[in-house]
């Protein structure tokens, strides 16, 4: 699990200079995926070219169910991909699920064969959006 908090950043960068919205980028050559912790407005570079920003889908347009469904119980957020569970085969699966909070975010990685659902312990953090990345159909988001 990778976790980060916006408010725990270096004292050298003023808080107002941070773009708090989660952004994800993909390399069109090798498939590397990255997210930014501090977005200075310059796209990341991979394989000698600017990476493409992934714009999340927010409306179900595919026969497969890709939208993350979130359920908050106390400080635990459970996220399942799809109202009908997304397939998790070697050739078609959810690679990761990310929860964006007001203070940062957390990510969980998945493998083929696993159920497309994960739990996040948020403590006092308030979730604002959940993202799921399908290896075939890209990035999906549900605002909370």
N, CA, C and O atoms as a GROMACS GRO file, in nm:
protein
  576
    1UNK      N    1   0.084  -0.118   0.000
    1UNK     CA    2   0.000   0.000   0.000
    1UNK      C    3   0.088   0.124   0.000
    1UNK      O    4   0.184   0.134   0.076
    2UNK      N    5   0.054   0.216  -0.085
    2UNK     CA    6   0.118   0.347  -0.088
    2UNK      C    7   0.020   0.447  -0.031
    2UNK      O    8  -0.098   0.445  -0.064
    3UNK      N    9   0.069   0.534   0.054
    3UNK     CA   10  -0.017   0.634   0.115
    3UNK      C   11   0.060   0.764   0.123
    3UNK      O   12   0.181   0.765   0.148
    4UNK      N   13  -0.009   0.874   0.101
    4UNK     CA   14   0.055   1.003   0.118
    4UNK      C   15  -0.045   1.102   0.173
    4UNK      O   16  -0.166   1.085   0.158
    5UNK      N   17   0.006   1.206   0.238
    5UNK     CA   18  -0.078   1.311   0.295
    5UNK      C   19  -0.026   1.444   0.245
    5UNK      O   20   0.094   1.472   0.249
    6UNK      N   21  -0.119   1.527   0.197
    6UNK     CA   22  -0.081   1.659   0.148
    6UNK      C   23  -0.022   1.746   0.258
    6UNK      O   24   0.071   1.822   0.233
    7UNK      N   25  -0.075   1.735   0.378
    7UNK     CA   26  -0.035   1.827   0.485
    7UNK      C   27   0.097   1.789   0.550
    7UNK      O   28   0.144   1.861   0.638
    8UNK      N   29   0.157   1.678   0.509
    8UNK     CA   30   0.284   1.635   0.567
    8UNK      C   31   0.400   1.661   0.470
    8UNK      O   32   0.501   1.592   0.475
    9UNK      N   33   0.384   1.760   0.383
    9UNK     CA   34   0.487   1.789   0.283
    9UNK      C   35   0.598   1.875   0.342
    9UNK      O   36   0.591   1.918   0.457
   10UNK      N   37   0.698   1.898   0.262
   10UNK     CA   38   0.811   1.979   0.304
   10UNK      C   39   0.768   2.122   0.339
   10UNK      O   40   0.677   2.177   0.278
   11UNK      N   41   0.834   2.179   0.435
   11UNK     CA   42   0.804   2.316   0.475
   11UNK      C   43   0.852   2.418   0.372
   11UNK      O   44   0.818   2.536   0.381
   12UNK      N   45   0.932   2.374   0.274
   12UNK     CA   46   0.987   2.466   0.175
   12UNK      C   47   0.887   2.504   0.067
   12UNK      O   48   0.910   2.601  -0.006
   13UNK      N   49   0.776   2.430   0.055
   13UNK     CA   50   0.677   2.458  -0.049
   13UNK      C   51   0.548   2.502   0.019
   13UNK      O   52   0.489   2.425   0.095
   14UNK      N   53   0.502   2.625  -0.008
   14UNK     CA   54   0.377   2.672   0.054
   14UNK      C   55   0.259   2.584   0.014
   14UNK      O   56   0.251   2.538  -0.100
   15UNK      N   57   0.168   2.559   0.109
   15UNK     CA   58   0.053   2.474   0.085
   15UNK      C   59  -0.030   2.521  -0.034
   15UNK      O   60  -0.083   2.439  -0.108
   16UNK      N   61  -0.042   2.652  -0.053
   16UNK     CA   62  -0.125   2.702  -0.162
   16UNK      C   63  -0.066   2.669  -0.300
   16UNK      O   64  -0.135   2.680  -0.401
   17UNK      N   65   0.063   2.629  -0.305
   17UNK     CA   66   0.125   2.593  -0.432
   17UNK      C   67   0.096   2.448  -0.472
   17UNK      O   68   0.132   2.407  -0.582
   18UNK      N   69   0.032   2.372  -0.385
   18UNK     CA   70   0.001   2.233  -0.415
   18UNK      C   71  -0.132   2.222  -0.487
   18UNK      O   72  -0.231   2.281  -0.444
   19UNK      N   73  -0.134   2.147  -0.597
   19UNK     CA   74  -0.259   2.111  -0.665
   19UNK      C   75  -0.307   1.985  -0.596
   19UNK      O   76  -0.246   1.879  -0.610
   20UNK      N   77  -0.416   1.994  -0.522
   20UNK     CA   78  -0.461   1.886  -0.436
   20UNK      C   79  -0.538   1.776  -0.509
   20UNK      O   80  -0.568   1.673  -0.449
   21UNK      N   81  -0.569   1.796  -0.636
   21UNK     CA   82  -0.647   1.697  -0.709
   21UNK      C   83  -0.556   1.586  -0.761
   21UNK      O   84  -0.449   1.613  -0.817
   22UNK      N   85  -0.599   1.461  -0.741
   22UNK     CA   86  -0.522   1.348  -0.793
   22UNK      C   87  -0.520   1.352  -0.945
   22UNK      O   88  -0.624   1.372  -1.009
   23UNK      N   89  -0.402   1.334  -1.003
   23UNK     CA   90  -0.387   1.326  -1.148
   23UNK      C   91  -0.298   1.207  -1.179
   23UNK      O   92  -0.202   1.179  -1.107
   24UNK      N   93  -0.332   1.137  -1.285
   24UNK     CA   94  -0.260   1.018  -1.325
   24UNK      C   95  -0.214   1.035  -1.470
   24UNK      O   96  -0.285   1.095  -1.551
   25UNK      N   97  -0.096   0.982  -1.501
   25UNK     CA   98  -0.038   0.995  -1.634
   25UNK      C   99   0.010   0.858  -1.682
   25UNK      O  100   0.048   0.773  -1.602
   26UNK      N  101   0.006   0.838  -1.816
   26UNK     CA  102   0.051   0.713  -1.876
   26UNK      C  103   0.150   0.743  -1.988
   26UNK      O  104   0.136   0.842  -2.059
   27UNK      N  105   0.249   0.656  -2.001
   27UNK     CA  106   0.344   0.664  -2.112
   27UNK      C  107   0.286   0.584  -2.228
   27UNK      O  108   0.253   0.466  -2.213
   28UNK      N  109   0.273   0.648  -2.344
   28UNK     CA  110   0.218   0.581  -2.461
   28UNK      C  111   0.313   0.478  -2.522
   28UNK      O  112   0.273   0.400  -2.608
   29UNK      N  113   0.439   0.477  -2.476
   29UNK     CA  114   0.536   0.382  -2.532
   29UNK      C  115   0.550   0.257  -2.445
   29UNK      O  116   0.536   0.145  -2.495
   30UNK      N  117   0.577   0.276  -2.317
   30UNK     CA  118   0.606   0.160  -2.231
   30UNK      C  119   0.492   0.125  -2.136
   30UNK      O  120   0.494   0.017  -2.076
   31UNK      N  121   0.394   0.214  -2.121
   31UNK     CA  122   0.281   0.185  -2.033
   31UNK      C  123   0.301   0.224  -1.888
   31UNK      O  124   0.214   0.198  -1.805
   32UNK      N  125   0.415   0.288  -1.855
   32UNK     CA  126   0.434   0.335  -1.717
   32UNK      C  127   0.318   0.425  -1.676
   32UNK      O  128   0.270   0.505  -1.756
   33UNK      N  129   0.274   0.411  -1.552
   33UNK     CA  130   0.170   0.496  -1.495
   33UNK      C  131   0.228   0.568  -1.375
   33UNK      O  132   0.299   0.508  -1.295
   34UNK      N  133   0.199   0.698  -1.363
   34UNK     CA  134   0.246   0.775  -1.247
   34UNK      C  135   0.134   0.866  -1.199
   34UNK      O  136   0.042   0.899  -1.273
   35UNK      N  137   0.146   0.906  -1.074
   35UNK     CA  138   0.061   1.011  -1.019
   35UNK      C  139   0.154   1.117  -0.961
   35UNK      O  140   0.270   1.089  -0.932
   36UNK      N  141   0.103   1.236  -0.945
   36UNK     CA  142   0.184   1.344  -0.892
   36UNK      C  143   0.147   1.372  -0.747
   36UNK      O  144   0.030   1.363  -0.710
   37UNK      N  145   0.245   1.406  -0.669
   37UNK     CA  146   0.222   1.450  -0.532
   37UNK      C  147   0.219   1.602  -0.528
   37UNK      O  148   0.139   1.662  -0.458
   38UNK      N  149   0.309   1.663  -0.605
   38UNK     CA  150   0.310   1.809  -0.622
   38UNK      C  151   0.302   1.835  -0.772
   38UNK      O  152   0.395   1.801  -0.845
   39UNK      N  153   0.194   1.895  -0.817
   39UNK     CA  154   0.176   1.923  -0.959
   39UNK      C  155   0.218   2.066  -0.987
   39UNK      O  156   0.147   2.160  -0.951
   40UNK      N  157   0.332   2.082  -1.051
   40UNK     CA  158   0.383   2.215  -1.085
   40UNK      C  159   0.333   2.261  -1.222
   40UNK      O  160   0.375   2.366  -1.271
   41UNK      N  161   0.243   2.184  -1.283
   41UNK     CA  162   0.188   2.222  -1.412
   41UNK      C  163   0.269   2.174  -1.531
   41UNK      O  164   0.236   2.205  -1.645
   42UNK      N  165   0.374   2.098  -1.505
   42UNK     CA  166   0.458   2.044  -1.611
   42UNK      C  167   0.432   1.894  -1.618
   42UNK      O  168   0.452   1.824  -1.518
   43UNK      N  169   0.389   1.842  -1.733
   43UNK     CA  170   0.361   1.699  -1.740
   43UNK      C  171   0.489   1.617  -1.724
   43UNK      O  172   0.595   1.658  -1.770
   44UNK      N  173   0.478   1.501  -1.658
   44UNK     CA  174   0.595   1.415  -1.645
   44UNK      C  175   0.639   1.362  -1.783
   44UNK      O  176   0.560   1.359  -1.877
   45UNK      N  177   0.764   1.320  -1.792
   45UNK     CA  178   0.821   1.270  -1.917
   45UNK      C  179   0.867   1.126  -1.896
   45UNK      O  180   0.923   1.092  -1.793
   46UNK      N  181   0.842   1.042  -1.997
   46UNK     CA  182   0.888   0.903  -1.996
   46UNK      C  183   0.922   0.866  -2.140
   46UNK      O  184   0.856   0.912  -2.233
   47UNK      N  185   1.022   0.784  -2.159
   47UNK     CA  186   1.064   0.739  -2.293
   47UNK      C  187   1.088   0.857  -2.387
   47UNK      O  188   1.065   0.847  -2.508
   48UNK      N  189   1.133   0.970  -2.330
   48UNK     CA  190   1.166   1.087  -2.410
   48UNK      C  191   1.049   1.174  -2.453
   48UNK      O  192   1.068   1.269  -2.529
   49UNK      N  193   0.928   1.142  -2.407
   49UNK     CA  194   0.810   1.221  -2.445
   49UNK      C  195   0.724   1.253  -2.323
   49UNK      O  196   0.730   1.185  -2.221
   50UNK      N  197   0.644   1.359  -2.337
   50UNK     CA  198   0.550   1.394  -2.231
   50UNK      C  199   0.450   1.280  -2.214
   50UNK      O  200   0.403   1.221  -2.311
   51UNK      N  201   0.420   1.250  -2.089
   51UNK     CA  202   0.320   1.148  -2.060
   51UNK      C  203   0.181   1.207  -2.079
   51UNK      O  204   0.161   1.327  -2.063
   52UNK      N  205   0.085   1.122  -2.113
   52UNK     CA  206  -0.052   1.165  -2.136
   52UNK      C  207  -0.130   1.159  -2.005
   52UNK      O  208  -0.128   1.058  -1.934
   53UNK      N  209  -0.200   1.269  -1.974
   53UNK     CA  210  -0.285   1.268  -1.854
   53UNK      C  211  -0.405   1.178  -1.880
   53UNK      O  212  -0.471   1.188  -1.983
   54UNK      N  213  -0.433   1.090  -1.785
   54UNK     CA  214  -0.550   1.003  -1.793
   54UNK      C  215  -0.670   1.080  -1.739
   54UNK      O  216  -0.670   1.123  -1.624
   55UNK      N  217  -0.771   1.096  -1.820
   55UNK     CA  218  -0.895   1.160  -1.776
   55UNK      C  219  -0.989   1.048  -1.737
   55UNK      O  220  -1.024   0.965  -1.821
   56UNK      N  221  -1.031   1.044  -1.610
   56UNK     CA  222  -1.113   0.931  -1.567
   56UNK      C  223  -1.253   0.932  -1.629
   56UNK      O  224  -1.317   1.036  -1.642
   57UNK      N  225  -1.297   0.813  -1.666
   57UNK     CA  226  -1.436   0.794  -1.707
   57UNK      C  227  -1.523   0.801  -1.583
   57UNK      O  228  -1.484   0.752  -1.477
   58UNK      N  229  -1.638   0.863  -1.595
   58UNK     CA  230  -1.728   0.874  -1.479
   58UNK      C  231  -1.867   0.822  -1.510
   58UNK      O  232  -1.953   0.818  -1.421
   59UNK      N  233  -1.890   0.781  -1.633
   59UNK     CA  234  -2.019   0.728  -1.674
   59UNK      C  235  -1.996   0.589  -1.731
   59UNK      O  236  -1.908   0.570  -1.815
   60UNK      N  237  -2.075   0.494  -1.687
   60UNK     CA  238  -2.059   0.356  -1.735
   60UNK      C  239  -2.098   0.349  -1.881
   60UNK      O  240  -2.215   0.368  -1.915
   61UNK      N  241  -2.002   0.321  -1.968
   61UNK     CA  242  -2.028   0.314  -2.112
   61UNK      C  243  -1.988   0.178  -2.168
   61UNK      O  244  -1.994   0.156  -2.289
   62UNK      N  245  -1.948   0.088  -2.082
   62UNK     CA  246  -1.898  -0.041  -2.125
   62UNK      C  247  -1.989  -0.151  -2.072
   62UNK      O  248  -2.054  -0.135  -1.969
   63UNK      N  249  -1.993  -0.262  -2.144
   63UNK     CA  250  -2.071  -0.376  -2.096
   63UNK      C  251  -2.018  -0.428  -1.964
   63UNK      O  252  -2.094  -0.475  -1.880
   64UNK      N  253  -1.886  -0.420  -1.946
   64UNK     CA  254  -1.826  -0.458  -1.818
   64UNK      C  255  -1.848  -0.343  -1.720
   64UNK      O  256  -1.858  -0.227  -1.761
   65UNK      N  257  -1.857  -0.373  -1.596
   65UNK     CA  258  -1.878  -0.270  -1.495
   65UNK      C  259  -1.744  -0.223  -1.442
   65UNK      O  260  -1.667  -0.302  -1.387
   66UNK      N  261  -1.715  -0.095  -1.457
   66UNK     CA  262  -1.586  -0.039  -1.418
   66UNK      C  263  -1.593   0.066  -1.308
   66UNK      O  264  -1.493   0.092  -1.242
   67UNK      N  265  -1.709   0.126  -1.287
   67UNK     CA  266  -1.716   0.233  -1.188
   67UNK      C  267  -1.695   0.179  -1.047
   67UNK      O  268  -1.759   0.081  -1.009
   68UNK      N  269  -1.606   0.241  -0.970
   68UNK     CA  270  -1.588   0.199  -0.832
   68UNK      C  271  -1.711   0.234  -0.748
   68UNK      O  272  -1.768   0.342  -0.761
   69UNK      N  273  -1.748   0.141  -0.662
   69UNK     CA  274  -1.860   0.160  -0.570
   69UNK      C  275  -1.801   0.160  -0.429
   69UNK      O  276  -1.734   0.065  -0.389
   70UNK      N  277  -1.825   0.268  -0.354
   70UNK     CA  278  -1.765   0.285  -0.222
   70UNK      C  279  -1.870   0.279  -0.113
   70UNK      O  280  -1.982   0.328  -0.128
   71UNK      N  281  -1.830   0.217  -0.001
   71UNK     CA  282  -1.917   0.211   0.116
   71UNK      C  283  -1.833   0.247   0.238
   71UNK      O  284  -1.733   0.181   0.268
   72UNK      N  285  -1.874   0.352   0.309
   72UNK     CA  286  -1.803   0.399   0.427
   72UNK      C  287  -1.874   0.351   0.552
   72UNK      O  288  -1.994   0.375   0.569
   73UNK      N  289  -1.800   0.283   0.639
   73UNK     CA  290  -1.854   0.236   0.766
   73UNK      C  291  -1.755   0.279   0.875
   73UNK      O  292  -1.649   0.218   0.891
   74UNK      N  293  -1.791   0.383   0.948
   74UNK     CA  294  -1.698   0.439   1.045
   74UNK      C  295  -1.581   0.502   0.971
   74UNK      O  296  -1.600   0.591   0.888
   75UNK      N  297  -1.460   0.455   1.000
   75UNK     CA  298  -1.342   0.508   0.931
   75UNK      C  299  -1.291   0.412   0.823
   75UNK      O  300  -1.186   0.436   0.764
   76UNK      N  301  -1.365   0.304   0.798
   76UNK     CA  302  -1.324   0.207   0.696
   76UNK      C  303  -1.405   0.226   0.568
   76UNK      O  304  -1.528   0.224   0.569
   77UNK      N  305  -1.332   0.244   0.458
   77UNK     CA  306  -1.394   0.258   0.326
   77UNK      C  307  -1.369   0.130   0.248
   77UNK      O  308  -1.254   0.089   0.230
   78UNK      N  309  -1.477   0.067   0.203
   78UNK     CA  310  -1.466  -0.052   0.119
   78UNK      C  311  -1.503  -0.013  -0.023
   78UNK      O  312  -1.607   0.050  -0.046
   79UNK      N  313  -1.418  -0.049  -0.118
   79UNK     CA  314  -1.440  -0.016  -0.258
   79UNK      C  315  -1.447  -0.144  -0.339
   79UNK      O  316  -1.357  -0.228  -0.333
   80UNK      N  317  -1.555  -0.158  -0.415
   80UNK     CA  318  -1.572  -0.270  -0.509
   80UNK      C  319  -1.584  -0.210  -0.648
   80UNK      O  320  -1.651  -0.109  -0.667
   81UNK      N  321  -1.520  -0.273  -0.745
   81UNK     CA  322  -1.527  -0.221  -0.881
   81UNK      C  323  -1.643  -0.288  -0.954
   81UNK      O  324  -1.642  -0.408  -0.982
   82UNK      N  325  -1.743  -0.204  -0.985
   82UNK     CA  326  -1.862  -0.247  -1.058
   82UNK      C  327  -1.975  -0.287  -0.967
   82UNK      O  328  -1.954  -0.348  -0.863
   83UNK      N  329  -2.096  -0.251  -1.008
   83UNK     CA  330  -2.215  -0.299  -0.938
   83UNK      C  331  -2.222  -0.450  -0.953
   83UNK      O  332  -2.267  -0.521  -0.863
   84UNK      N  333  -2.177  -0.500  -1.069
   84UNK     CA  334  -2.151  -0.642  -1.092
   84UNK      C  335  -1.999  -0.651  -1.096
   84UNK      O  336  -1.936  -0.577  -1.172
   85UNK      N  337  -1.939  -0.739  -1.015
   85UNK     CA  338  -1.793  -0.742  -1.004
   85UNK      C  339  -1.724  -0.751  -1.139
   85UNK      O  340  -1.761  -0.830  -1.226
   86UNK      N  341  -1.621  -0.669  -1.152
   86UNK     CA  342  -1.538  -0.667  -1.272
   86UNK      C  343  -1.461  -0.798  -1.283
   86UNK      O  344  -1.420  -0.854  -1.181
   87UNK      N  345  -1.440  -0.850  -1.406
   87UNK     CA  346  -1.359  -0.971  -1.421
   87UNK      C  347  -1.216  -0.948  -1.374
   87UNK      O  348  -1.165  -0.836  -1.380
   88UNK      N  349  -1.153  -1.053  -1.328
   88UNK     CA  350  -1.015  -1.044  -1.281
   88UNK      C  351  -0.932  -1.156  -1.344
   88UNK      O  352  -0.865  -1.233  -1.274
   89UNK      N  353  -0.938  -1.165  -1.478
   89UNK     CA  354  -0.863  -1.265  -1.554
   89UNK      C  355  -0.725  -1.210  -1.590
   89UNK      O  356  -0.702  -1.089  -1.580
   90UNK      N  357  -0.634  -1.298  -1.630
   90UNK     CA  358  -0.499  -1.254  -1.668
   90UNK      C  359  -0.500  -1.148  -1.777
   90UNK      O  360  -0.415  -1.059  -1.777
   91UNK      N  361  -0.595  -1.155  -1.868
   91UNK     CA  362  -0.597  -1.063  -1.982
   91UNK      C  363  -0.685  -0.940  -1.959
   91UNK      O  364  -0.681  -0.847  -2.039
   92UNK      N  365  -0.763  -0.939  -1.851
   92UNK     CA  366  -0.856  -0.828  -1.825
   92UNK      C  367  -0.882  -0.820  -1.675
   92UNK      O  368  -0.952  -0.905  -1.619
   93UNK      N  369  -0.825  -0.717  -1.612
   93UNK     CA  370  -0.842  -0.706  -1.467
   93UNK      C  371  -0.820  -0.562  -1.420
   93UNK      O  372  -0.768  -0.478  -1.493
   94UNK      N  373  -0.860  -0.537  -1.297
   94UNK     CA  374  -0.836  -0.409  -1.231
   94UNK      C  375  -0.696  -0.415  -1.169
   94UNK      O  376  -0.669  -0.501  -1.086
   95UNK      N  377  -0.608  -0.324  -1.210
   95UNK     CA  378  -0.470  -0.325  -1.162
   95UNK      C  379  -0.456  -0.259  -1.025
   95UNK      O  380  -0.377  -0.304  -0.942
   96UNK      N  381  -0.534  -0.152  -1.001
   96UNK     CA  382  -0.525  -0.083  -0.873
   96UNK      C  383  -0.650  -0.003  -0.846
   96UNK      O  384  -0.726   0.032  -0.936
   97UNK      N  385  -0.668   0.025  -0.717
   97UNK     CA  386  -0.778   0.111  -0.669
   97UNK      C  387  -0.714   0.217  -0.581
   97UNK      O  388  -0.632   0.187  -0.495
   98UNK      N  389  -0.754   0.342  -0.603
   98UNK     CA  390  -0.698   0.455  -0.529
   98UNK      C  391  -0.811   0.533  -0.465
   98UNK      O  392  -0.912   0.561  -0.529
   99UNK      N  393  -0.796   0.567  -0.338
   99UNK     CA  394  -0.892   0.656  -0.273
   99UNK      C  395  -0.822   0.790  -0.250
   99UNK      O  396  -0.714   0.796  -0.191
  100UNK      N  397  -0.885   0.896  -0.298
  100UNK     CA  398  -0.835   1.032  -0.277
  100UNK      C  399  -0.909   1.088  -0.157
  100UNK      O  400  -1.031   1.080  -0.149
  101UNK      N  401  -0.835   1.146  -0.064
  101UNK     CA  402  -0.895   1.208   0.054
  101UNK      C  403  -0.864   1.357   0.053
  101UNK      O  404  -0.787   1.405  -0.030
  102UNK      N  405  -0.925   1.430   0.145
  102UNK     CA  406  -0.895   1.573   0.156
  102UNK      C  407  -0.750   1.596   0.194
  102UNK      O  408  -0.695   1.703   0.168
  103UNK      N  409  -0.686   1.496   0.256
  103UNK     CA  410  -0.549   1.511   0.304
  103UNK      C  411  -0.445   1.440   0.218
  103UNK      O  412  -0.326   1.456   0.243
  104UNK      N  413  -0.485   1.362   0.119
  104UNK     CA  414  -0.389   1.286   0.039
  104UNK      C  415  -0.456   1.169  -0.030
  104UNK      O  416  -0.555   1.188  -0.101
  105UNK      N  417  -0.403   1.049  -0.009
  105UNK     CA  418  -0.464   0.933  -0.072
  105UNK      C  419  -0.393   0.804  -0.038
  105UNK      O  420  -0.285   0.804   0.022
  106UNK      N  421  -0.457   0.693  -0.077
  106UNK     CA  422  -0.403   0.560  -0.056
  106UNK      C  423  -0.432   0.476  -0.180
  106UNK      O  424  -0.532   0.498  -0.248
  107UNK      N  425  -0.344   0.381  -0.208
  107UNK     CA  426  -0.362   0.294  -0.323
  107UNK      C  427  -0.346   0.148  -0.281
  107UNK      O  428  -0.268   0.117  -0.191
  108UNK      N  429  -0.421   0.060  -0.346
  108UNK     CA  430  -0.407  -0.085  -0.327
  108UNK      C  431  -0.391  -0.146  -0.466
  108UNK      O  432  -0.465  -0.113  -0.559
  109UNK      N  433  -0.294  -0.236  -0.478
  109UNK     CA  434  -0.269  -0.304  -0.604
  109UNK      C  435  -0.338  -0.439  -0.604
  109UNK      O  436  -0.344  -0.506  -0.500
  110UNK      N  437  -0.390  -0.479  -0.719
  110UNK     CA  438  -0.460  -0.606  -0.733
  110UNK      C  439  -0.391  -0.692  -0.839
  110UNK      O  440  -0.318  -0.642  -0.924
  111UNK      N  441  -0.417  -0.822  -0.831
  111UNK     CA  442  -0.364  -0.918  -0.928
  111UNK      C  443  -0.478  -0.998  -0.987
  111UNK      O  444  -0.584  -1.010  -0.926
  112UNK      N  445  -0.457  -1.054  -1.107
  112UNK     CA  446  -0.558  -1.142  -1.162
  112UNK      C  447  -0.593  -1.253  -1.062
  112UNK      O  448  -0.505  -1.305  -0.992
  113UNK      N  449  -0.720  -1.287  -1.056
  113UNK     CA  450  -0.765  -1.390  -0.964
  113UNK      C  451  -0.816  -1.336  -0.832
  113UNK      O  452  -0.894  -1.403  -0.764
  114UNK      N  453  -0.774  -1.215  -0.794
  114UNK     CA  454  -0.823  -1.153  -0.671
  114UNK      C  455  -0.961  -1.093  -0.696
  114UNK      O  456  -0.996  -1.060  -0.809
  115UNK      N  457  -1.039  -1.080  -0.590
  115UNK     CA  458  -1.167  -1.009  -0.601
  115UNK      C  459  -1.138  -0.861  -0.623
  115UNK      O  460  -1.043  -0.808  -0.566
  116UNK      N  461  -1.219  -0.792  -0.704
  116UNK     CA  462  -1.196  -0.650  -0.730
  116UNK      C  463  -1.253  -0.560  -0.620
  116UNK      O  464  -1.329  -0.468  -0.647
  117UNK      N  465  -1.214  -0.589  -0.497
  117UNK     CA  466  -1.257  -0.504  -0.385
  117UNK      C  467  -1.147  -0.497  -0.282
  117UNK      O  468  -1.073  -0.593  -0.260
  118UNK      N  469  -1.137  -0.381  -0.218
  118UNK     CA  470  -1.034  -0.357  -0.118
  118UNK      C  471  -1.091  -0.269  -0.008
  118UNK      O  472  -1.193  -0.203  -0.025
  119UNK      N  473  -1.023  -0.271   0.106
  119UNK     CA  474  -1.060  -0.185   0.218
  119UNK      C  475  -0.950  -0.084   0.247
  119UNK      O  476  -0.832  -0.114   0.232
  120UNK      N  477  -0.991   0.033   0.288
  120UNK     CA  478  -0.899   0.140   0.325
  120UNK      C  479  -0.934   0.186   0.465
  120UNK      O  480  -1.050   0.214   0.493
  121UNK      N  481  -0.836   0.193   0.553
  121UNK     CA  482  -0.857   0.250   0.687
  121UNK      C  483  -0.819   0.397   0.677
  121UNK      O  484  -0.703   0.431   0.655
  122UNK      N  485  -0.919   0.485   0.694
  122UNK     CA  486  -0.898   0.628   0.670
  122UNK      C  487  -0.872   0.710   0.795
  122UNK      O  488  -0.830   0.826   0.785
  123UNK      N  489  -0.897   0.654   0.912
  123UNK     CA  490  -0.882   0.734   1.033
  123UNK      C  491  -0.977   0.852   1.027
  123UNK      O  492  -1.097   0.835   1.007
  124UNK      N  493  -0.924   0.972   1.044
  124UNK     CA  494  -1.008   1.092   1.042
  124UNK      C  495  -1.014   1.157   0.903
  124UNK      O  496  -1.078   1.261   0.886
  125UNK      N  497  -0.946   1.097   0.803
  125UNK     CA  498  -0.946   1.155   0.668
  125UNK      C  499  -1.083   1.139   0.603
  125UNK      O  500  -1.150   1.038   0.622
  126UNK      N  501  -1.123   1.240   0.526
  126UNK     CA  502  -1.251   1.236   0.456
  126UNK      C  503  -1.227   1.200   0.309
  126UNK      O  504  -1.152   1.269   0.240
  127UNK      N  505  -1.288   1.090   0.260
  127UNK     CA  506  -1.270   1.053   0.120
  127UNK      C  507  -1.345   1.148   0.027
  127UNK      O  508  -1.456   1.193   0.059
  128UNK      N  509  -1.285   1.180  -0.088
  128UNK     CA  510  -1.350   1.268  -0.185
  128UNK      C  511  -1.376   1.199  -0.318
  128UNK      O  512  -1.467   1.238  -0.391
  129UNK      N  513  -1.297   1.096  -0.352
  129UNK     CA  514  -1.316   1.024  -0.478
  129UNK      C  515  -1.245   0.890  -0.471
  129UNK      O  516  -1.149   0.873  -0.396
  130UNK      N  517  -1.294   0.794  -0.550
  130UNK     CA  518  -1.227   0.665  -0.564
  130UNK      C  519  -1.202   0.640  -0.712
  130UNK      O  520  -1.286   0.674  -0.796
  131UNK      N  521  -1.087   0.581  -0.743
  131UNK     CA  522  -1.046   0.554  -0.880
  131UNK      C  523  -1.015   0.405  -0.894
  131UNK      O  524  -0.969   0.341  -0.799
  132UNK      N  525  -1.041   0.351  -1.012
  132UNK     CA  526  -1.004   0.213  -1.045
  132UNK      C  527  -0.941   0.215  -1.183
  132UNK      O  528  -0.988   0.284  -1.273
  133UNK      N  529  -0.833   0.136  -1.200
  133UNK     CA  530  -0.765   0.131  -1.329
  133UNK      C  531  -0.774  -0.008  -1.388
  133UNK      O  532  -0.722  -0.104  -1.332
  134UNK      N  533  -0.843  -0.019  -1.502
  134UNK     CA  534  -0.858  -0.144  -1.576
  134UNK      C  535  -0.747  -0.152  -1.681
  134UNK      O  536  -0.723  -0.055  -1.753
  135UNK      N  537  -0.680  -0.266  -1.690
  135UNK     CA  538  -0.570  -0.279  -1.785
  135UNK      C  539  -0.615  -0.265  -1.931
  135UNK      O  540  -0.533  -0.234  -2.017
  136UNK      N  541  -0.744  -0.287  -1.960
  136UNK     CA  542  -0.794  -0.273  -2.097
  136UNK      C  543  -0.873  -0.145  -2.121
  136UNK      O  544  -0.867  -0.089  -2.230
  137UNK      N  545  -0.946  -0.099  -2.021
  137UNK     CA  546  -1.041   0.011  -2.042
  137UNK      C  547  -1.006   0.139  -1.966
  137UNK      O  548  -1.086   0.232  -1.964
  138UNK      N  549  -0.888   0.144  -1.905
  138UNK     CA  550  -0.839   0.267  -1.847
  138UNK      C  551  -0.893   0.304  -1.710
  138UNK      O  552  -0.934   0.219  -1.632
  139UNK      N  553  -0.891   0.435  -1.685
  139UNK     CA  554  -0.919   0.491  -1.552
  139UNK      C  555  -1.066   0.526  -1.536
  139UNK      O  556  -1.129   0.582  -1.626
  140UNK      N  557  -1.121   0.491  -1.419
  140UNK     CA  558  -1.261   0.517  -1.384
  140UNK      C  559  -1.266   0.583  -1.248
  140UNK      O  560  -1.183   0.553  -1.161
  141UNK      N  561  -1.362   0.674  -1.227
  141UNK     CA  562  -1.369   0.748  -1.101
  141UNK      C  563  -1.514   0.765  -1.058
  141UNK      O  564  -1.605   0.783  -1.139
  142UNK      N  565  -1.533   0.759  -0.926
  142UNK     CA  566  -1.660   0.795  -0.864
  142UNK      C  567  -1.630   0.900  -0.758
  142UNK      O  568  -1.549   0.876  -0.669
  143UNK      N  569  -1.696   1.016  -0.768
  143UNK     CA  570  -1.683   1.119  -0.663
  143UNK      C  571  -1.769   1.079  -0.544
  143UNK      O  572  -1.876   1.020  -0.560
  144UNK      N  573  -1.720   1.111  -0.426
  144UNK     CA  574  -1.794   1.078  -0.304
  144UNK      C  575  -1.850   1.204  -0.240
  144UNK      O  576  -1.916   1.196  -0.136
   0.00000   0.00000   0.00000
